[in-house]
Amino acid sequence: MTLQKKPKLYSFWRSSAAFRVRIALNLKGIDYEIIPVHLSKGGGEQFSKEYSLKNPTHLVPFFDDGNCQIHQSLAIIEYLDDVQAKPPLLPEGTSDRAWVRSLAMDITSDIHPINNLRVLRYLVKEIGVSNEAKDIWYQHWIAVGLDSLEKQLSTDPRVGRFAAGEQPGLIDICLVPQVFNALGNKMNLSPYPTIVRIFNECMKLPAFINASWENQIDAEGSNPVISLQE
């Protein structure tokens, strides 16, 4: 199977999930078109009739290559790995692939969903949580997740220049957007030297730089984040 035509990626510049897919597409060297979906403007463009017909979850990203339409970031990334094998985003060995998926899911299933924009918005608008309390919630769950990831990445022999060896892959694709979120919330990352080191290695590569917040066509005044002090 190969891509039938230039893919379209429905994306929001600060969406972690869309950020992951942008990185994967860039690493694969796949030319793609960004279709911005603003998650706040006018009550959220993801709730428009046109977008709702494409993606009833009312989330981004949404991927359409003319052959396949997919709406979950990890599903999109693994689809890209299937249709274009090189460079691979997952290792070859069965146990190594499972390990990579487990760390990626530590981010995408445990950290990200409870800090998603719609969750934070519900905390403030529906439950009446203050912005200060919302920020405490946000930082707490990121810290819980990063604590675990740091312990795993700092001790596992599979870790190299990147999270799973000498080439960037699925863990790095998920980790970098999560670090951006932590920085956007002014979190102290000094307790996570291995994560910071891997982040810095990733941010030397055009695939990550070009996928980052400030380089999106719908970016709104984000300061560039290229590297951190280790």
Residue pairs with C-beta under 8 A, 6 or more apart in sequence:
1 67
1 82
1 83
2 83
2 84
3 30
3 65
3 66
3 67
3 83
3 84
4 65
4 66
4 67
5 65
5 66
6 31
6 32
6 33
6 65
7 25
7 30
7 32
7 33
7 63
7 64
7 65
7 66
8 32
8 33
8 35
8 63
8 64
8 65
9 18
9 21
9 22
9 25
9 32
9 33
9 34
9 35
9 61
9 62
9 63
10 18
10 35
10 36
10 37
10 51
10 54
10 55
10 60
10 61
10 62
10 63
10 64
11 18
11 21
11 22
11 34
11 35
11 36
11 37
11 60
11 61
11 216
11 218
12 18
12 36
12 37
12 38
12 39
12 60
12 218
13 36
13 213
13 216
13 218
13 219
13 220
13 222
14 184
14 213
14 222
15 39
15 60
15 61
15 117
16 112
16 177
16 178
16 180
16 181
17 59
17 60
17 61
17 72
17 73
17 108
17 112
17 177
18 60
18 61
18 73
19 176
19 177
19 180
19 211
19 212
19 213
20 73
20 74
20 77
20 108
20 173
20 174
20 177
21 61
21 63
21 73
21 76
21 77
22 34
22 210
22 211
22 216
23 172
23 173
23 176
23 177
23 207
23 208
23 211
24 76
24 77
24 80
24 81
24 89
24 173
25 32
25 80
25 211
26 206
26 207
26 208
26 210
26 211
27 87
27 89
27 168
27 173
27 207
28 80
28 84
28 87
28 89
30 80
30 84
34 216
34 217
34 218
36 216
36 217
36 218
37 45
37 46
37 51
37 60
37 62
38 44
38 45
38 218
39 45
39 46
39 60
39 117
40 117
44 58
45 51
46 52
46 55
46 58
46 59
46 60
47 58
51 58
51 62
52 58
54 62
54 64
54 69
55 62
55 71
57 71
59 71
59 118
61 71
61 73
61 76
62 69
62 70
62 71
63 69
63 70
63 71
63 76
63 79
68 79
70 76
70 79
73 108
74 104
74 105
74 108
74 170
77 89
77 170
77 173
78 89
78 90
80 89
81 88
81 89
81 90
87 167
88 169
89 169
89 170
89 173
90 97
90 100
90 101
90 169
90 170
91 97
91 100
91 164
91 165
91 169
96 158
96 164
99 156
99 158
99 164
100 163
100 164
100 169
100 170
100 171
101 170
103 149
103 152
103 153
103 163
103 171
103 174
104 170
104 171
104 173
104 174
106 145
106 148
106 149
106 152
107 145
107 149
107 174
107 175
107 178
108 174
110 145
111 141
111 142
111 144
111 145
111 146
111 178
112 178
113 119
114 141
115 137
115 138
115 141
115 142
115 181
120 134
120 137
120 138
123 129
123 133
123 134
123 137
124 130
124 131
124 134
129 137
135 185
138 185
139 182
139 185
139 187
142 178
142 181
142 182
142 185
142 187
143 187
145 178
146 178
146 182
146 189
146 191
146 192
146 195
147 191
147 192
149 175
149 192
149 195
150 191
150 192
150 193
150 194
150 195
153 159
153 163
153 194
153 195
153 198
154 193
154 194
158 164
158 165
159 165
159 194
159 198
160 166
161 201
162 168
162 169
162 171
162 172
162 198
162 201
162 202
163 169
163 171
163 172
163 175
163 198
164 170
164 171
164 172
168 201
168 202
168 205
168 207
168 208
172 198
172 202
172 208
175 195
175 198
175 199
175 202
176 199
176 202
176 203
176 208
179 189
179 195
179 196
179 199
179 228
180 212
180 213
180 225
182 189
183 189
183 225
183 228
184 222
189 195
189 196
189 228
190 196
193 230
196 228
196 229
196 230
197 230
199 227
199 228
200 227
200 228
200 230
202 208
203 209
203 212
203 225
203 226
203 227
204 227
209 215
209 226
212 224
212 225
213 219
213 222
213 225
214 222
214 223
214 224
214 225
215 224
